[in-house]
Structure formats: C-alpha cells, structure tokens
Amino acid sequence: MFVEARTRPVLAEVCRRLGYHDLNVTLLRHHTNAVYAVGDVVIKISPGDHGLDRVRGMVAVVHWLVERGFPTVGLHPGLVQPLRVRAPE
C-alpha cells in the first residue's frame, strides 16, 4: 500500500544521497505520488507499481518543459534521474 509510512524511508535515503537531513521536511501531497519539500528541493516519490519506463517518461517531460522555459520544478542537478530507491520490506 502506498502510504506515508512506506515513503518516509525512501525519502530518508534520497535525502542521504543528496546530503540533506530528512528531519525538516514538509509533506506537500500524498496521492498518486508522494511529494515532499526539503528546503528548496522537491522530492517526488512514485509508487513501486509505476514501471521504470513510465517514470523515465515523466523525467523526459520535465526536461522537455524546462528546455522550453515552461515554469515548472526542474530536476535536481546532483543526481541522475530517475533514482531507484527500494523501500525496506
């Protein structure tokens, strides 16, 4: 089940890889994706049942929008995305 209790460990691992603390995060949305704000960074976590190709497609759309100057949240330059992080069982 895709609930906050399952996405928090994934969030912690992403924060660790970025060098951020996961203590001062704000949950912005938790529905089809989990969206957290960590300082000035937005972390979006997709459910495990979203195929990797689907997530790659989302990343490609964000790149496309940014390249055209569309006002959207861009991708973090510090990590190749999508980033695959497994939630603990």
Protein Blocks (a to p, Z undefined) as FASTA:
>chain_A
ZZfklmmmmmmmmmmmnopafklccdfbdckbccddehjaccddddfklcfklmmmmmmm
mmmmmmnopacddddfkbccdddddddZZ
